Amino acid sequence: MVSVLLVLGLLVAGFVGFNIGGSSTGVAFGPAVGSKLVRKVTAAALFSVFAFIGAWTVGRNVIVTMSEGIVPAAQFTPVAGVGVLFFTGLSLLVSNIYGVPASTSMTAVGAIVGLGLATGSLNEALMFTIVSAWIVAPLIGLIIGAAIGRYAYPQLEARLSFTRLERQLVQIDRSGRFPSVRFNRNASPRDLIGSALVLAIACYMGFSAGASNAANAVAPLVGNGAVSINQGVLLAVAAISLGGFTIARRTLATVGDGITDLPILAALIVSSVGATIITVLSYYGIPASLAVSTTCCIIGLGWGRASRAVTLTELATPPSESKPGPNLSTGALVAPSTKDEKPAGPTVGELAAGESPTPETSPSVPAIGEEDIEELTAENLFDPAATSRIVILWVLTPSLSVVGSYLLFALLL
């Protein structure tokens, strides 16, 4: 019976990791694939490498927390381990059905909390710290995104434009006797520097995803001694990598084809902010959601861009007393598509090469309150109805995990 449960636990852990890899690869490398910097296979390979590095280094802190910190390791019997992994996998199903980036970390912790409540072994002090981090981390992402969107995004957009290539950056030339590798002839050295920045941040996202998500797949198995931490990391990364090379092709295609709705610069901002928040929390062993922090940063960035049409005084004035302007309750992120367009300003490579724009060619940035109101309806990235639905499911999914897990373990244990 124990052997059957162990095999079942390994299979469920692999399933969880497989789905994590499928979703996380697209989030991390969507901008790079969409801008023709790497192919899907290359993206999956890079994601696998950096997810392994993140899981092997910082991620083991999260594994320790989830395998023996929230509840004692002795509580993770074979039955309990399979039950916790079941509810983690269920969270992936719920998030896929409703199209919401629900937090696998939060739901996995919720299942463990249900086990702790049913057995009376929950570490309440640690859970208070974890829940506090769940509240603070998205707020930090929201505030940073709003500040950048309102005060810095137009300047960044004017100076750090990214060229969208029509063909892959690295190509195989088969015209000669032997195939050779060459760079896209339309890509200048300046574009190569900008491309390196995009890839570097994508790899950073992969590192962060590995650090935060490996524990979701294997923590119960580590807790009951079925596998060691090192074996758990290898199992988790293997499953995550398999998902990256298979089902992630669809998420990469979706994110890559739709990347014009979120310009590369905006994607890099939210990716960097979200990954940094989660990496810091993972270092301290706190399981948290990369999707939640990143999404909140997107919402903040959209609201910040929309709010540029009015000053702070006008923003605080009732609509009937202020000048006509965009409705910030349905504000939008000014993110004009860069597809088939000339960059608005010099590329990252031009700045790195010291080719600063001259006053005659430097694009002007409208001051706050003077932004073109019509442009502020370009993309609806801050939709109150959609935001409410996302937040409700963020709260509902872990809550259902806690309740379901509690009822299961209260009856079985």
NORQUI-V148379 format. One line per field, one symbol per residue. psi: psi as a letter, one per 20 degrees, with the letter a starting at -180 (. if undefined). Layout:
psi: ???
This chain:
psi: ghgghgggghghghgghghghhghghggjghgghjkhqrhghghggggghhggghhehhhghggghhiggqqhhimrgggghgghghghhhhgghhgikpmqohghhghghhggghhhikjpnhgghggghghhggghhggggggggghhhhghgghhhmqppoqhrqgpqoojhahpqqprqphiprhhhhghhhgghghghhhgggghhhihhhhighhhgjjhqrgghggggghggggghhieiihghhgghghjihhnqgghhhghgggghgghgghhhjjoprphggggghhgggggggghiiiqrhghhipqhhirqpaqoiikrqpomppjpkqpqhaqrhhgghijmqqqhhipqqpqrpijqohhhjjgpninohghgggggghhggghghgggggggghhhh.
